[in-house]
Amino acid sequence: ARLPHRRLIALSGPDTAKFLQGLITNNVDPSRETPFCAAFLDARGRMLWDVFIWTYPGLQEQEGMAGGDWACYIEVDASQVEALAKHLKRHKLRSKIAIKIMEDNPDREDGTENVQVWASWGSEAPTGESHQNLATIPDPRFIGDKIAMRRSLVRPLNTTSPTQMTGNAPLEEYHRLRHTYGIPEGQAEIPREAALPMEYNVDLSQGIDFKKGCYVGQELTIRTKHTGVVRKRILPVELFNADAPQTDADIKQLDQDGGIKKGRAAGKLVSVCGNVGLALCRLEMMTSMKISAEGGTWMPGMEFGVVDREGRVVGVKPFLRDEWVTRVRDIWDKKRARI
């Protein structure tokens, strides 16, 4: 499936790696030739944009970028491409870099300008003669991935429309799979200047290097790492109602009669795709995970729900993948006793 909701910004020039190193959560090594995910933060450590950094052998020559220095594409939510470009220009100062927004155009052969982001899963899905594959990586956000989700940069070589190509899946299927694995993406699901990167699982996706030097927003990120406690995280949830409730609704515990209990919310519904959603959950209230020494209020048999627009209660059930829990413990339980 082509991902038209993602756009690209090209960065090139002698200072590209040094410039980007001071702005994103992941380490930018000029010798690195494989793509990776990261995030831009504000000075308070809140997320601005979730991004993929695309770099691969021969990028400069293939894309006509000047010089032989390290270069990359920054993949970002399409609605935010102008805002990110403005952010980069604001921090450029005297850095020797070139910033260029890649055109958002339909499938056609037009040289270096038309570079597209695609996702593929299941059996290997070749692009055939209609598209040139520039780079492909396993999507690091799909933890415990049993569907072999891959992310690619491709360039169309003729006027074949994606809808005319055989084997292409609808974009909705990609979003459904993403929700099933608990992966938020873009401005609609990761609120700008409000979301914390660990709560939205950027650390679990190998998108944060906790050992790198100074960058915008590092202070709160490192302080949280040293504290060793992330109480809320995005989880996939099952919705027990065909009529989707409104997003940004509070998730609360249900009483014995199936009504909403009064009191503190256990989570917040972020996004819905069919009967699967994404929710920002208080782990010790909604799951069996223990994050702190004092523990939480979760008990077996607890049920949770949200109220839809018509006042009806919709059941909500979070689910944890074993591989996801293992990843959390591998990153956050080191050098301290398992609770």
VEXDREN-2710 file (C-alpha; in Angstrom, 1 decimal):
% VEXDREN-2710
k/r/px/py/pz
1/ALA/0.0/0.0/0.0
2/ARG/1.2/3.5/-0.8
3/LEU/1.1/5.8/2.2
4/PRO/-0.1/9.2/0.7
5/HIS/-0.4/10.6/4.2
6/ARG/3.4/10.7/4.6
7/ARG/5.6/13.3/2.9
8/LEU/9.4/13.7/2.5
9/ILE/11.9/16.5/3.1
10/ALA/15.4/16.2/1.6
11/LEU/18.4/17.3/3.7
12/SER/21.9/17.5/2.2
13/GLY/25.1/19.4/2.6
14/PRO/28.3/19.2/4.6
15/ASP/26.7/19.9/8.0
16/THR/23.6/17.7/7.6
17/ALA/24.5/15.0/10.1
18/LYS/25.7/17.5/12.8
19/PHE/22.6/19.7/12.2
20/LEU/20.2/16.8/12.6
21/GLN/22.0/15.4/15.6
22/GLY/21.0/18.4/17.7
23/LEU/17.3/18.1/16.8
24/ILE/16.2/14.5/17.0
25/THR/16.0/11.8/19.6
26/ASN/18.1/9.2/17.8
27/ASN/21.8/9.2/17.1
28/VAL/22.9/10.5/13.7
29/ASP/26.0/8.7/12.6
30/PRO/27.5/9.9/9.3
31/SER/28.7/6.4/8.6
32/ARG/25.2/5.0/9.0
33/GLU/23.6/3.8/5.7
34/THR/20.4/2.3/7.1
35/PRO/17.1/4.1/7.8
36/PHE/15.8/4.6/11.3
37/CYS/12.9/6.2/13.2
38/ALA/13.1/9.1/15.6
39/ALA/11.2/12.1/17.0
40/PHE/11.5/15.9/17.1
41/LEU/10.9/17.3/20.5
42/ASP/10.3/20.8/21.9
43/ALA/12.3/22.3/24.7
44/ARG/10.0/20.8/27.3
45/GLY/10.6/17.2/25.9
46/ARG/7.1/17.0/24.3
47/MET/6.8/15.5/20.8
48/LEU/6.5/17.7/17.8
49/TRP/6.8/15.1/15.0
50/ASP/7.3/11.3/14.7
51/VAL/9.6/10.7/11.7
52/PHE/11.6/8.2/9.8
53/ILE/15.1/9.2/8.7
54/TRP/15.9/7.6/5.3
55/THR/19.5/7.2/4.3
56/TYR/21.0/4.5/2.2
57/PRO/24.1/3.8/0.0
58/GLY/24.2/6.0/-3.2
59/LEU/21.5/8.4/-1.9
60/GLN/23.4/11.5/-3.0
61/GLU/24.0/10.2/-6.5
62/GLN/20.5/8.8/-7.0
63/GLU/18.7/11.9/-5.8
64/GLY/21.1/14.4/-7.4
65/MET/22.0/15.9/-4.0
66/ALA/25.1/18.1/-4.1
67/GLY/28.4/16.9/-2.9
68/GLY/29.4/13.5/-1.4
69/ASP/28.4/14.3/2.2
70/TRP/25.9/12.4/4.3
71/ALA/22.3/13.2/3.2
72/CYS/18.8/11.9/4.1
73/TYR/15.1/12.2/3.6
74/ILE/12.9/13.0/6.6
75/GLU/9.5/11.3/6.4
76/VAL/6.8/13.1/8.3
77/ASP/3.0/13.4/8.4
78/ALA/1.8/15.1/5.2
79/SER/-0.2/17.7/7.1
80/GLN/3.0/18.7/9.0
81/VAL/5.6/18.9/6.2
82/GLU/5.5/22.7/5.9
83/ALA/5.7/23.1/9.7
84/LEU/8.7/20.8/9.9
85/ALA/10.5/22.5/7.1
86/LYS/9.9/25.9/8.8
87/HIS/11.3/24.3/12.1
88/LEU/14.4/23.2/10.3
89/LYS/15.0/26.6/8.6
90/ARG/14.6/28.3/12.0
91/HIS/17.4/26.2/13.4
92/LYS/19.6/26.3/10.3
93/LEU/21.5/29.5/11.2
94/ARG/24.9/29.2/9.4
95/SER/24.8/25.5/8.9
96/LYS/25.8/24.4/5.4
97/ILE/22.7/22.4/4.5
98/ALA/20.0/22.4/1.8
99/ILE/16.3/21.8/2.8
100/LYS/13.9/20.8/0.1
101/ILE/10.3/19.6/0.4
102/MET/9.7/16.8/-2.1
103/GLU/6.7/17.3/-4.4
104/ASP/3.4/15.7/-3.5
105/ASN/2.4/14.5/-7.0
106/PRO/0.5/11.6/-8.5
107/ASP/2.2/8.5/-9.9
108/ARG/4.2/9.5/-12.9
109/GLU/7.8/9.1/-14.1
110/ASP/9.5/12.4/-13.5
111/GLY/13.0/11.7/-12.2
112/THR/14.1/12.5/-8.7
113/GLU/11.1/14.5/-7.6
114/ASN/8.7/11.7/-7.2
115/VAL/9.7/9.5/-4.3
116/GLN/7.0/7.7/-2.4
117/VAL/6.6/5.9/0.9
118/TRP/5.1/2.4/0.8
119/ALA/4.3/-0.3/3.3
120/SER/4.2/-4.0/2.5
121/TRP/3.5/-7.1/4.7
122/GLY/3.0/-10.8/4.4
123/SER/4.8/-12.6/1.6
124/GLU/7.3/-10.5/-0.3
125/ALA/5.5/-8.1/-2.6
126/PRO/7.7/-7.0/-5.5
127/THR/7.0/-3.6/-7.0
128/GLY/7.7/-5.1/-10.4
129/GLU/8.7/-3.0/-13.5
130/SER/6.4/-0.2/-12.6
131/HIS/8.4/1.0/-9.5
132/GLN/12.0/1.2/-8.5
133/ASN/12.8/0.2/-4.9
134/LEU/15.2/2.7/-3.3
135/ALA/15.4/1.3/0.2
136/THR/13.4/-1.1/2.4
137/ILE/13.6/-1.8/6.1
138/PRO/11.6/-3.9/8.6
139/ASP/9.3/-1.5/10.4
140/PRO/10.9/-1.3/13.9
141/ARG/7.6/-0.2/15.5
142/PHE/5.9/-3.6/14.9
143/ILE/7.2/-5.5/18.0
144/GLY/6.7/-9.2/17.8
145/ASP/5.9/-8.8/14.2
146/LYS/4.3/-11.9/12.7
147/ILE/3.2/-10.2/9.5
148/ALA/6.7/-9.1/8.3
149/MET/5.8/-5.4/8.0
150/ARG/8.2/-3.5/5.8
151/ARG/8.6/0.1/4.9
152/SER/10.0/1.3/1.6
153/LEU/10.9/4.3/-0.5
154/VAL/10.1/3.7/-4.1
155/ARG/10.0/5.7/-7.4
156/PRO/7.4/5.1/-10.1
157/LEU/8.9/4.2/-13.5
158/ASN/5.7/4.7/-15.6
159/THR/2.2/6.0/-15.3
160/THR/0.7/2.9/-13.7
161/SER/-1.6/4.0/-10.9
162/PRO/-1.2/2.2/-7.5
163/THR/-4.9/1.2/-7.8
164/GLN/-4.2/-0.5/-11.1
165/MET/-1.3/-2.6/-9.8
166/THR/-2.1/-6.1/-8.8
167/GLY/-1.6/-7.2/-5.2
168/ASN/-2.0/-3.8/-3.6
169/ALA/-3.9/-3.5/-0.4
170/PRO/-6.2/-0.6/0.6
171/LEU/-4.7/1.9/2.9
172/GLU/-7.3/1.1/5.5
173/GLU/-5.8/-2.4/6.0
174/TYR/-2.4/-0.8/6.8
175/HIS/-4.1/1.4/9.4
176/ARG/-6.0/-1.6/10.9
177/LEU/-2.7/-3.6/11.2
178/ARG/-1.0/-0.6/12.8
179/HIS/-3.8/-0.3/15.4
180/THR/-3.6/-4.0/16.1
181/TYR/0.0/-3.6/17.0
182/GLY/-0.6/-0.4/19.1
183/ILE/1.3/2.0/16.8
184/PRO/0.3/5.7/16.7
185/GLU/1.3/7.7/13.7
186/GLY/1.0/11.3/12.7
187/GLN/-0.5/14.5/14.2
188/ALA/-4.0/13.1/14.6
189/GLU/-2.8/10.4/17.0
190/ILE/0.3/12.0/18.5
191/PRO/-0.8/15.5/19.7
192/ARG/1.9/18.1/19.1
193/GLU/3.5/19.7/22.1
194/ALA/1.6/17.4/24.4
195/ALA/2.8/13.8/23.9
196/LEU/5.8/12.4/25.7
197/PRO/8.0/10.1/23.5
198/MET/8.1/7.2/25.9
199/GLU/4.3/7.2/26.4
200/TYR/4.0/6.9/22.6
201/ASN/6.5/4.0/22.5
202/VAL/9.2/5.8/20.6
203/ASP/11.8/4.2/22.9
204/LEU/10.4/0.7/22.2
205/SER/10.7/1.4/18.4
206/GLN/14.5/2.1/18.8
207/GLY/13.7/5.7/18.1
208/ILE/15.6/7.1/21.2
209/ASP/19.3/6.9/21.9
210/PHE/19.6/7.5/25.6
211/LYS/23.4/7.7/25.3
212/LYS/23.7/10.4/22.7
213/GLY/24.7/14.0/23.4
214/CYS/22.7/17.1/23.7
215/TYR/19.6/17.7/21.6
216/VAL/16.4/19.8/21.9
217/GLY/14.2/18.2/24.6
218/GLN/16.8/15.8/26.0
219/GLU/16.6/16.9/29.6
220/LEU/13.2/15.6/30.4
221/THR/13.8/12.4/28.3
222/ILE/16.9/11.5/30.2
223/ARG/15.5/12.4/33.6
224/THR/12.6/10.0/32.9
225/LYS/15.0/7.3/31.9
226/HIS/17.0/7.7/35.1
227/THR/13.8/7.7/37.1
228/GLY/12.9/4.4/35.4
229/VAL/9.1/4.9/35.5
230/VAL/6.8/5.4/32.5
231/ARG/3.3/5.0/33.9
232/LYS/1.3/5.5/30.7
233/ARG/1.7/4.0/27.3
234/ILE/-0.2/3.6/24.0
235/LEU/-1.7/0.2/23.8
236/PRO/-4.0/-1.5/21.3
237/VAL/-7.6/-2.0/22.6
238/GLU/-10.6/-4.0/21.5
239/LEU/-13.9/-2.2/21.4
240/PHE/-17.0/-4.2/22.1
241/ASN/-19.4/-2.2/19.9
242/ALA/-19.8/-1.8/16.1
243/ASP/-20.5/1.9/16.6
244/ALA/-17.1/3.6/17.3
245/PRO/-17.1/5.9/20.3
246/GLN/-15.6/9.4/19.9
247/THR/-11.8/9.7/20.3
248/ASP/-10.2/11.6/23.2
249/ALA/-12.8/10.1/25.5
250/ASP/-11.9/9.0/29.0
251/ILE/-11.7/5.3/29.7
252/LYS/-13.0/4.3/33.1
253/GLN/-13.7/1.2/35.1
254/LEU/-17.1/-0.3/34.9
255/ASP/-19.2/-1.3/37.8
256/GLN/-21.1/-4.6/38.3
257/ASP/-24.0/-3.3/36.3
258/GLY/-21.9/-2.2/33.3
259/GLY/-22.1/1.5/34.1
260/ILE/-19.2/3.9/34.2
261/LYS/-17.7/4.3/37.7
262/LYS/-17.0/7.7/39.1
263/GLY/-13.4/8.6/39.7
264/ARG/-10.1/8.9/38.0
265/ALA/-9.8/7.9/34.3
266/ALA/-7.7/4.8/33.6
267/GLY/-6.9/5.9/30.1
268/LYS/-7.9/7.9/27.1
269/LEU/-9.1/6.7/23.7
270/VAL/-6.8/8.1/21.0
271/SER/-7.9/6.5/17.7
272/VAL/-10.4/4.0/16.4
273/CYS/-10.2/1.7/13.3
274/GLY/-13.2/-0.6/13.2
275/ASN/-13.4/-2.6/16.4
276/VAL/-9.7/-1.9/17.3
277/GLY/-8.4/1.3/18.8
278/LEU/-5.3/3.0/20.3
279/ALA/-5.5/4.2/23.9
280/LEU/-3.2/5.9/26.2
281/CYS/-3.4/3.6/29.2
282/ARG/-2.3/3.9/32.8
283/LEU/-0.5/0.5/32.9
284/GLU/-1.0/-0.2/36.6
285/MET/-4.7/0.6/36.4
286/MET/-5.6/-1.2/33.2
287/THR/-3.1/-4.1/32.9
288/SER/-1.3/-6.6/35.1
289/MET/2.1/-4.8/34.5
290/LYS/3.8/-3.4/37.6
291/ILE/5.8/-0.3/37.0
292/SER/6.4/1.1/40.4
293/ALA/7.2/-0.3/43.9
294/GLU/3.8/0.6/45.2
295/GLY/1.9/-1.1/42.4
296/GLY/-1.5/-0.1/41.0
297/THR/-5.2/-0.8/41.4
298/TRP/-5.6/-3.4/38.6
299/MET/-7.2/-6.7/39.6
300/PRO/-8.2/-9.7/37.5
301/GLY/-11.8/-9.4/36.2
302/MET/-11.8/-5.6/36.0
303/GLU/-13.7/-4.2/33.0
304/PHE/-13.3/-0.8/31.3
305/GLY/-15.4/1.3/29.0
306/VAL/-16.0/4.7/27.4
307/VAL/-19.2/6.6/26.7
308/ASP/-20.1/7.2/23.0
309/ARG/-21.8/10.3/21.6
310/GLU/-25.3/8.9/22.4
311/GLY/-24.4/8.2/26.0
312/ARG/-24.0/4.4/25.5
313/VAL/-21.2/2.5/27.3
314/VAL/-18.7/0.8/24.9
315/GLY/-16.6/-1.8/26.5
316/VAL/-12.8/-1.4/26.1
317/LYS/-10.2/-4.2/26.6
318/PRO/-6.5/-3.5/26.4
319/PHE/-4.2/-6.3/25.3
320/LEU/-0.5/-6.8/25.8
321/ARG/1.8/-8.8/23.5
322/ASP/4.4/-10.9/25.2
323/GLU/7.1/-9.5/23.0
324/TRP/6.0/-6.0/23.8
325/VAL/6.2/-6.6/27.5
326/THR/9.6/-8.2/27.1
327/ARG/10.9/-5.1/25.2
328/VAL/9.6/-2.8/28.0
329/ARG/11.4/-4.8/30.6
330/ASP/14.6/-5.1/28.6
331/ILE/14.9/-1.3/28.3
332/TRP/13.5/-0.2/31.6
333/ASP/14.2/-3.0/34.1
334/LYS/18.0/-3.0/33.8
335/LYS/20.0/-2.4/37.0
336/ARG/16.9/-2.6/39.2
337/ALA/15.1/-5.5/40.7
338/ARG/12.1/-7.0/38.8
339/ILE/8.9/-6.0/40.5
END
